[in-house]
Amino acid sequence: MILVLSHDAYEQGTDPVISWLLHHKANFLKLSIGDLLGAKIPYTVDIDNQDIMVNGVSFKDKISVIWHRRFMGEMSNFLNFESVHAANLRGEVRKEVDVFMEYLSTLLKNKKWLTSFQKIHINKIEALNIAQDCGLIIPKSCIVNNREDALRFWNQHPEGVITKTISGSRGHYLHEDDTYVMLTTDMTKDRMEDLPAYFLPTLFQAKVKADFEIRVFYLDKQFFPTAILTPKSARSVDRKMDNNTASTHFVPYQLPAEIMEKLNVFMEKIGLNTGSIDLMKCQDGSLVFLEVNPVGQYSAESERCNYKIEKSIAEWLIKQDN
């Protein structure tokens, strides 16, 4: 049996795969964090027998493959307390859930996983070093906490400097009628000089002289590469600002064999069998590795390039189950 761990509500990457599982009449069970915390279904974790029973289904005996995608994304729904002790309660409940989930993942560690609990969040700075060790080119990068070193880095890279979050977070904040989003930002010299003398550790990277970006969805040694073409005059520093513009086009792309070989080694070393990899195609023909997201989105690339990635994921899960 296939176990799908994902959102309770619609999730653009998960639900189309479930449609294919239904089409193929696959034997699967979907669970959300709401099922486990929201008093929706009966279940028992049998610690003596190291088993989980959900609606009478033994995970130990029945489950063979697990697809883990954005499972904890709705956790905040269960941390809303109207109490003078709300902050303490949120902390205590979160600790209880974290230890509970850690134990569940331990019970299921011998199953075949498509992104395990341990690999759902990776250190993106460490990923750059691993990519470099695998022979991939990475942007010149540094983390600094002071204006003097930041300006020195800027002066060493006349092509320009950008900054983005160390964690890869894409958080957003609401204030009155406005929404503020954390995106990759172009750091001009004026911006650099306006920085305080000291600040929190911040990631800076040299700009890559690129013709276009390539998004690669990776599935157990299968590659689905998409070139994202935007005219330079309309291109933003952060591609997410360009995705829905009329001038942006998504087209299939053929990766060089040597790059696919290096990416296979990289994914094995980092412990991922799936993920969305971002590359930049440079003006000199080289490819620069930017990052990998274990649960990146792929719907746009799948649809516009006719890759049918969702179908491939479903068929992979069914094959592992069989």
C-alpha positions in Angstrom: 0.0 0.0 0.0 1.1 3.6 -0.7 0.9 6.1 2.1 0.6 9.8 1.0 1.4 12.4 3.7 0.3 15.8 2.6 -2.1 18.7 3.0 -5.7 18.3 4.1 -6.7 21.0 1.7 -5.8 21.2 -2.0 -2.1 21.2 -2.8 -1.2 21.8 -6.4 1.6 19.2 -6.5 -0.1 16.5 -4.6 -3.7 16.3 -5.7 -3.0 15.7 -9.5 -0.8 12.8 -8.5 -3.7 11.4 -6.4 -5.9 11.7 -9.5 -3.5 9.4 -11.3 -3.4 7.0 -8.4 -7.2 6.8 -8.6 -7.0 6.4 -12.4 -4.7 3.4 -12.0 -6.8 2.0 -9.1 -3.7 2.0 -6.9 -4.0 0.9 -3.3 -3.2 4.0 -1.3 -4.1 5.9 1.9 -3.7 9.7 2.3 -3.1 11.2 5.7 -2.8 14.9 6.7 -1.6 16.4 9.9 -5.3 17.3 10.5 -6.2 13.6 10.4 -3.7 13.0 13.2 -4.4 16.1 15.3 -7.9 17.1 14.5 -9.9 14.2 15.9 -11.0 13.0 12.5 -10.0 9.4 12.4 -9.2 6.7 15.1 -5.7 5.5 15.2 -3.3 3.8 17.6 0.5 3.8 17.9 1.3 0.3 19.3 4.7 1.0 21.0 5.1 -2.6 22.1 4.7 -4.0 18.6 6.2 -0.9 16.9 3.2 -0.5 14.6 0.7 2.2 13.7 -2.9 1.2 13.2 -5.2 3.7 11.2 -8.7 2.6 10.6 -7.6 -1.0 11.2 -4.8 -0.7 8.7 -1.4 -1.9 10.0 1.4 0.3 8.6 3.9 -2.3 9.6 2.3 -4.9 7.5 0.6 -3.0 4.7 2.6 0.1 3.9 5.5 -0.3 1.5 6.1 3.2 0.1 5.6 6.7 1.5 5.3 10.0 -0.4 6.0 12.8 2.1 5.1 16.2 0.7 4.3 19.4 2.7 2.8 17.3 5.4 3.4 19.7 8.3 2.3 22.8 6.3 -1.0 23.1 8.1 0.4 22.7 11.6 -0.3 26.3 12.5 -4.1 25.5 12.4 -3.6 23.5 15.6 -1.5 26.1 17.4 -4.2 28.8 17.8 -5.0 29.2 21.5 -7.1 31.9 23.1 -5.4 32.0 26.5 -3.0 34.2 28.5 -0.7 31.2 28.2 -1.0 30.9 24.4 2.7 31.3 23.7 3.6 28.6 26.2 0.8 26.3 25.0 2.0 26.7 21.4 5.5 25.7 22.4 4.4 22.7 24.4 2.1 21.4 21.7 4.7 21.9 19.1 7.3 19.9 21.1 4.7 17.1 21.7 3.9 16.9 18.0 7.6 17.1 16.9 8.6 14.2 19.2 5.5 12.2 18.1 6.4 12.7 14.4 10.0 11.8 15.0 8.9 8.5 16.5 6.5 7.8 13.6 9.3 8.4 11.1 11.5 6.0 13.1 8.8 3.3 13.0 8.6 3.7 9.2 12.3 4.2 8.5 12.6 0.9 6.6 9.8 1.8 4.1 10.6 3.2 0.7 10.3 7.0 1.0 9.9 9.8 -1.6 11.5 12.5 0.6 11.9 11.3 4.2 11.1 13.4 7.3 14.8 13.9 7.8 15.4 15.4 4.4 12.3 17.6 4.0 14.5 20.5 5.1 18.1 20.7 4.0 20.8 23.2 4.7 21.0 25.2 1.5 24.5 26.6 2.3 25.8 23.0 2.9 24.1 22.0 -0.4 26.2 24.6 -2.3 29.4 23.0 -0.8 28.2 19.5 -1.7 27.3 20.6 -5.3 30.8 22.1 -5.6 32.4 18.9 -4.4 30.4 17.1 -7.1 32.0 19.2 -9.8 29.1 21.7 -10.2 29.7 25.4 -10.5 28.2 27.5 -7.8 27.9 31.3 -7.4 30.6 33.2 -5.4 29.0 33.4 -2.0 29.6 34.7 1.5 27.8 35.3 4.8 28.8 38.5 6.6 27.5 40.5 9.5 29.0 43.9 8.9 28.9 46.7 6.3 32.7 46.8 5.7 32.9 43.2 4.6 29.7 43.4 2.6 31.1 46.4 0.6 34.4 44.6 0.1 32.5 41.7 -1.4 30.5 44.1 -3.6 33.7 45.7 -4.9 35.1 42.3 -5.8 32.1 41.6 -8.1 31.5 44.4 -10.5 28.8 42.3 -12.3 26.6 42.9 -9.2 25.6 41.3 -5.9 22.3 39.9 -4.7 21.1 38.8 -1.2 18.6 36.2 -0.2 17.6 34.3 2.9 20.2 31.7 4.3 17.4 29.2 5.0 15.7 29.6 1.6 12.5 30.8 3.4 9.9 32.5 1.2 7.9 33.9 4.2 5.3 36.7 3.8 4.0 39.3 6.2 0.6 41.1 6.3 0.3 44.7 7.4 -3.0 46.5 6.9 -3.8 46.2 3.1 -0.2 45.3 2.1 1.7 42.0 1.9 5.4 41.9 2.2 7.3 38.9 0.7 10.9 37.8 1.2 12.5 37.6 -2.3 16.0 37.6 -3.8 17.1 41.3 -3.8 19.5 43.2 -6.0 22.1 45.0 -3.8 23.2 48.2 -5.3 26.2 50.1 -3.9 23.8 52.6 -2.4 21.9 49.8 -0.6 25.2 48.4 0.6 26.3 51.8 2.0 23.0 52.2 3.8 23.5 49.0 5.7 24.1 49.5 9.5 27.7 48.9 10.7 26.6 45.4 12.1 23.5 43.3 11.2 22.3 39.7 11.5 24.3 37.1 9.4 23.3 37.7 5.8 23.9 35.8 2.6 25.4 37.7 -0.3 26.1 36.2 -3.8 27.7 37.5 -6.9 25.3 37.9 -9.8 25.5 35.2 -12.5 25.7 36.5 -16.1 22.9 34.2 -17.3 21.0 33.9 -20.5 18.1 32.0 -18.7 17.2 29.9 -15.7 16.6 26.2 -15.8 14.2 24.4 -13.4 14.9 20.7 -13.2 12.4 18.4 -11.5 14.3 15.3 -10.4 12.7 11.9 -9.7 15.0 9.0 -8.9 17.5 9.6 -11.7 14.8 10.9 -14.1 15.3 14.5 -15.3 12.5 16.9 -16.4 14.4 20.1 -17.3 12.6 23.3 -18.3 14.3 26.4 -19.7 12.5 29.6 -18.4 13.0 32.3 -21.1 12.4 35.9 -20.2 13.7 38.9 -22.2 16.5 40.7 -20.3 14.7 43.9 -20.4 11.8 42.4 -18.4 13.8 40.0 -16.2 13.6 40.3 -12.4 16.3 39.2 -10.0 13.8 36.8 -8.5 12.2 34.5 -11.2 9.0 34.2 -9.1 8.3 37.8 -10.2 8.3 36.8 -13.9 6.4 33.5 -13.9 3.1 34.9 -14.9 4.2 37.6 -17.3 3.3 37.3 -21.0 7.0 37.6 -22.0 8.1 34.5 -20.0 8.1 31.2 -21.8 8.6 27.6 -20.5 10.3 25.2 -22.9 11.7 21.7 -22.6 15.5 21.6 -22.3 18.1 18.9 -22.8 20.8 18.8 -20.0 24.3 17.8 -21.0 25.1 14.2 -20.0 28.0 15.3 -17.7 25.7 17.7 -15.8 23.1 14.9 -15.3 25.8 12.6 -14.0 27.0 15.3 -11.5 23.5 16.0 -10.4 22.9 12.3 -9.8 26.0 12.2 -7.6 24.9 15.4 -5.8 21.4 14.1 -5.1 22.8 10.8 -3.8 25.3 12.6 -1.5 22.6 15.0 -0.1 20.2 12.1 0.4 17.4 13.1 -1.9 15.6 11.0 -4.5 13.4 13.9 -5.6 13.5 17.6 -5.7 13.4 20.8 -7.8 16.8 21.9 -8.9 17.5 25.5 -10.0 20.4 26.1 -12.5 21.5 29.2 -14.5 22.7 28.9 -18.1 25.5 31.4 -18.4 26.5 33.4 -21.4 29.7 31.4 -21.8 27.7 28.2 -22.0 28.3 26.9 -18.5 25.6 25.9 -16.0 25.6 27.2 -12.5 23.9 25.4 -9.6 21.8 27.6 -7.4 19.8 25.3 -5.1 17.6 22.3 -4.6 14.2 22.3 -3.0 13.1 18.9 -1.7 9.4 19.9 -2.1 9.5 22.5 -4.9 6.6 23.0 -7.2 6.5 21.5 -10.7 3.0 22.0 -12.0 3.8 24.9 -14.3 6.7 23.2 -15.9 4.8 19.9 -16.1 1.9 21.5 -17.9 3.7 23.9 -20.2 6.3 21.3 -21.3 3.8 18.4 -21.5 6.0 16.4 -19.1 3.1 14.9 -17.1 5.3 14.9 -14.1 2.3 14.0 -11.8 1.7 10.9 -13.9 5.4 9.9 -13.5 5.3 10.3 -9.7 2.2 8.2 -9.5 3.7 5.5 -11.6 6.9 5.5 -9.6 4.9 5.1 -6.3 2.9 2.2 -7.9 6.1 0.5 -9.1 7.7 0.7 -5.7 4.5 -0.7 -4.1 4.5 -3.6 -6.5 
